[in-house]
Amino acid sequence: MKIGIKRIILLLITVVFLYFVFVNIDLKELFEVIKGFDIKYLFLLSISIMISLSFRGLCFKYLISKSANPPLKVLAPLCIASAGLNIVLPARAGDIFRAFFVGQKYGVDKVKVFGTIMLERIFDVFTIFCFLMVGVFVYNRNEIAMNMCAVAAVCIFLGITFAVLTYKFNKTDVICNFLVEKTKSLPMSSFVEKIVVFINKLCNSFFNGFEVIDSPKRIFYALSASVCIWAFECLNFLITIKGFGFELHWSVSLFIIAFIAMACMIPSTSIFIGPYQLAVITAFAIYNVNKETALAISFVEQAIVTLTTCIVAAIFLLKNNISFEKLKEDIKN
């Protein structure tokens, strides 16, 4: 019942976003723009997507290197497959799969690996923020953009502070021991103690995933890989724009990537349909590009990303004898 309600809510959110996407859209013009995409750019865009996600494998390798040392030839396709699963399954299931796969294959605590993936997300936000700042100062230094950068800066500062403090000054043992002592006289105290001990174990494992903080060298390499990830993500849109025969300032891709990153944080159905398109339309509006053109570019780029990553995900699952149904069940558990 709860799953059904959740799906209905996500569907309603998607419908609301799609309304704002398609309101005042000339469908005839939209289809004409889509038909104008030069198919020869398809291969180039697919290669750029694969390179971008391969750099994610490199970033992840540096972040997890104190716990395990998986080869890049495993991590690169894993991260591409994870991206595909994130698109077609809800709740960032691809990230859960990545933690599950590495934890099981290389004997690392799965919750710890998931903690490392969350640290990777902080790196992503920091890199995207830097890209957004470049876009703002190069092209559009208006008040709204500056305020958005200020909010993003605060969020990044809080995220980095949380990561460092929780790893360096982890007090979960003290807090959980305090709770156990205070609940000893209460009914079902033994049950409460088991719950607290279990939560304590999960928290410690999760925060241990931040251990790369002790290695400035690894942090530098991981951040460098993160810059490469998002540089190629920007290139993906520049290639798509070129495929439609348009000439726009390169900084448009910086705004697109920043807005998409924020939009994908909004709960929605699989493939991020709705928020994704509205983010692209909003970014292109800064450059006075009409909705039909922006929407056509977003549809084509997202379709190629989805197709490319899902093909790799299917090959990866087959190669490792992982059933899709079994995968969904593991993620649900």
C-alpha positions in Angstrom: 0.0 0.0 0.0 2.8 2.4 1.0 4.7 1.6 -2.2 1.5 2.3 -4.2 1.0 5.7 -2.5 4.7 6.6 -3.1 4.4 5.8 -6.8 1.3 7.9 -7.1 3.0 10.9 -5.4 6.1 10.6 -7.7 3.8 10.3 -10.8 1.9 13.5 -9.7 5.2 15.4 -9.3 6.3 14.3 -12.8 2.9 15.3 -14.2 3.2 18.8 -12.6 6.7 19.3 -14.1 5.6 18.0 -17.5 2.8 20.5 -17.5 5.3 23.4 -17.1 7.5 21.7 -19.7 4.7 21.4 -22.4 2.7 24.5 -21.7 2.7 26.9 -24.7 4.8 24.4 -26.7 4.3 24.2 -30.4 4.4 20.4 -31.0 4.8 20.7 -34.8 7.9 22.9 -34.3 9.2 20.5 -31.6 9.1 17.5 -34.0 10.7 19.6 -36.8 13.6 20.5 -34.5 14.0 16.8 -33.4 14.1 15.7 -37.0 16.9 18.1 -37.7 19.4 16.2 -35.5 22.3 15.0 -37.5 22.6 11.3 -36.8 26.4 11.3 -37.4 26.8 12.9 -34.0 25.2 9.9 -32.3 28.4 7.9 -32.2 30.5 10.9 -31.0 28.0 11.6 -28.2 27.9 7.9 -27.1 31.7 7.9 -26.9 31.7 11.1 -24.8 29.1 9.6 -22.4 31.2 6.5 -21.9 34.4 8.5 -21.3 32.6 10.7 -18.7 31.3 7.7 -16.8 34.6 5.9 -17.0 36.2 8.9 -15.2 33.6 8.3 -12.5 35.1 4.8 -12.1 38.5 6.5 -11.7 37.2 8.9 -9.1 35.5 6.1 -7.2 38.8 4.1 -7.4 40.7 6.8 -5.6 38.0 7.3 -3.0 37.7 3.6 -2.1 41.4 2.8 -2.5 42.1 2.7 1.3 39.6 -0.2 1.6 39.9 -2.1 -1.6 41.8 -1.8 -4.9 39.4 -2.9 -7.7 40.8 -2.5 -11.2 39.6 0.3 -13.4 38.5 -2.2 -16.0 35.9 -3.4 -13.5 34.9 0.0 -11.9 34.5 1.8 -15.3 31.8 -0.5 -16.6 30.3 -0.8 -13.1 29.8 3.0 -12.9 28.3 3.1 -16.4 26.0 0.3 -15.5 25.2 2.1 -12.2 24.2 5.2 -14.1 21.9 3.2 -16.3 20.2 1.6 -13.3 19.9 5.1 -11.7 17.9 6.1 -14.8 15.5 3.2 -15.0 15.1 2.4 -11.3 13.9 4.7 -8.6 15.7 5.9 -5.4 19.2 6.0 -7.0 19.1 2.2 -7.1 22.3 2.2 -9.2 24.3 3.6 -6.4 23.0 1.0 -4.0 23.9 -1.7 -6.6 27.4 -0.3 -6.9 27.9 -0.5 -3.1 26.4 -4.0 -3.1 28.6 -5.2 -5.9 31.9 -3.8 -4.6 31.1 -4.9 -1.1 30.3 -8.4 -2.1 33.1 -8.9 -4.7 36.0 -7.3 -2.7 34.9 -8.1 0.9 34.2 -4.5 2.0 31.4 -3.5 4.2 28.5 -2.5 1.9 27.4 0.4 4.1 31.0 1.7 4.2 31.1 1.6 0.3 27.7 3.5 0.3 29.3 6.1 2.6 32.1 6.5 0.1 29.6 7.0 -2.8 27.9 9.7 -0.7 31.3 11.4 -0.3 31.6 11.2 -4.1 28.3 13.1 -4.4 29.8 15.9 -2.2 32.7 16.1 -4.6 30.3 16.2 -7.6 28.4 19.1 -6.0 31.6 21.0 -5.3 32.7 20.5 -9.0 29.4 21.5 -10.4 29.4 24.6 -8.2 32.8 25.6 -9.6 31.4 25.1 -13.1 28.4 27.2 -12.3 30.6 30.0 -11.0 32.5 30.0 -14.2 29.3 30.2 -16.2 28.0 33.1 -14.0 31.1 35.2 -14.2 31.8 34.5 -17.8 28.3 35.1 -19.2 25.5 36.0 -16.8 26.5 37.9 -13.7 22.9 38.8 -12.6 21.4 39.0 -9.1 19.4 35.7 -9.3 22.4 33.7 -10.5 24.7 35.2 -7.8 22.1 34.4 -5.1 21.9 30.8 -6.4 25.6 30.5 -6.2 25.6 31.8 -2.6 23.0 29.2 -1.6 25.0 26.5 -3.4 28.1 27.6 -1.6 26.4 27.4 1.8 25.1 23.8 1.0 28.6 22.7 -0.1 30.2 24.2 3.0 27.7 22.4 5.2 28.2 19.1 3.3 32.0 19.2 3.5 31.9 20.2 7.2 29.5 17.4 7.9 31.7 14.9 6.2 34.9 16.0 7.9 33.4 16.4 11.4 31.5 13.1 11.4 34.6 11.2 10.3 37.2 13.0 12.4 35.0 13.4 15.6 32.6 10.4 15.3 30.6 10.3 18.5 28.0 7.7 17.6 29.5 5.2 20.1 29.1 7.8 22.9 25.6 8.8 21.9 24.4 5.2 21.5 25.9 4.1 24.8 24.2 7.1 26.5 20.8 6.0 25.0 21.3 2.4 26.1 22.1 3.5 29.7 19.1 5.9 29.8 16.6 3.2 28.5 17.7 0.3 30.8 14.9 0.9 33.2 12.3 1.1 30.5 10.1 -1.8 29.3 11.6 -3.8 26.4 15.0 -2.3 27.1 16.8 -5.3 25.6 14.9 -4.7 22.3 15.8 -1.0 22.4 19.4 -1.9 23.0 19.6 -4.2 20.0 18.1 -1.5 17.8 20.5 1.1 19.1 23.5 -1.2 18.7 22.4 -2.0 15.1 22.1 1.7 14.2 25.4 2.4 15.8 27.1 -0.2 13.6 25.5 1.2 10.5 26.5 4.8 11.3 30.1 3.8 12.1 30.3 1.8 8.8 28.8 4.7 6.8 31.2 7.3 8.3 34.2 5.0 7.8 33.4 5.4 4.1 34.8 8.9 4.4 38.3 7.6 5.3 39.9 9.1 2.2 39.7 12.5 4.1 42.9 11.4 5.7 44.7 11.4 2.4 45.0 14.8 0.7 46.8 13.2 -2.3 43.8 10.8 -3.0 41.4 13.7 -2.5 43.3 15.7 -5.1 43.2 12.8 -7.6 39.5 12.2 -7.0 38.6 15.8 -7.4 40.6 15.9 -10.7 38.7 12.9 -11.9 35.4 14.7 -10.9 36.4 17.7 -13.0 36.9 15.4 -16.0 33.5 13.7 -15.4 31.6 17.0 -15.5 33.8 18.5 -18.3 32.7 15.6 -20.5 29.1 16.0 -19.3 29.3 19.5 -20.6 30.8 18.2 -23.8 27.8 15.9 -24.2 25.5 18.9 -24.5 27.8 20.8 -26.7 28.0 17.8 -29.1 24.1 17.6 -29.0 23.8 21.3 -29.7 26.2 21.0 -32.6 24.2 18.0 -33.9 21.2 20.2 -34.3 23.4 22.8 -36.2 23.1 25.5 -33.5 26.0 27.7 -32.5 25.9 28.8 -28.8 28.4 30.1 -26.4 30.2 27.2 -24.6 29.1 28.5 -21.2 25.5 27.3 -21.9 26.6 23.8 -21.0 27.8 24.9 -17.5 24.3 26.2 -16.7 22.6 23.1 -18.2 24.7 20.8 -16.0 24.2 22.8 -12.9 20.4 23.0 -13.3 20.1 19.3 -14.2 22.1 18.4 -11.1 19.7 20.4 -8.9 16.6 19.0 -10.8 17.7 15.4 -10.4 17.5 15.9 -6.6 13.7 16.4 -6.9 11.8 13.1 -6.4 10.3 11.9 -9.7 9.6 8.8 -11.7 12.4 6.9 -13.4 14.5 8.6 -16.1 13.9 12.0 -14.3 11.3 12.9 -17.0 9.9 16.3 -16.2 12.5 17.9 -13.9 15.3 17.1 -16.4 13.5 18.8 -19.3 12.5 21.9 -17.2 16.1 22.3 -16.1 17.4 22.3 -19.6 14.7 24.7 -20.8 15.5 27.1 -17.9 19.2 27.0 -18.7 18.6 27.7 -22.5 16.2 30.5 -21.6 19.3 32.4 -20.3 20.5 32.4 -23.9 17.1 33.3 -25.3 16.7 29.9 -26.9 13.0 29.0 -27.4 11.3 26.1 -25.5 10.9 23.9 -28.6 14.6 23.9 -29.4 15.6 23.4 -25.7 13.1 20.6 -25.3 14.2 18.8 -28.5 17.9 19.0 -27.3 17.0 17.6 -23.9 15.0 14.7 -25.3 17.7 13.7 -27.8 20.6 14.0 -25.3 18.7 12.1 -22.5 17.5 9.4 -24.9 21.1 8.7 -26.1 22.4 8.7 -22.5 19.6 6.4 -21.4 20.2 4.0 -24.4 24.0 4.0 -24.0 24.1 3.4 -20.3 21.2 0.8 -20.3 23.0 -1.3 -23.0 26.2 -1.3 -20.8 24.1 -2.1 -17.7 22.4 -5.1 -19.4 25.8 -6.4 -20.7 27.3 -5.9 -17.2 24.5 -7.8 -15.5 24.6 -10.6 -18.0 28.4 -10.9 -17.8 28.2 -11.1 -14.0 25.2 -13.5 -14.0 23.0 -11.0 -12.1 19.3 -11.3 -12.7 17.4 -8.0 -13.1 14.6 -9.3 -10.9 17.0 -10.5 -8.3 18.7 -7.1 -8.4 15.5 -5.3 -7.8 14.7 -7.6 -4.9 18.1 -7.0 -3.3 17.8 -3.3 -3.6 14.3 -3.3 -2.1 15.7 -5.4 0.9 
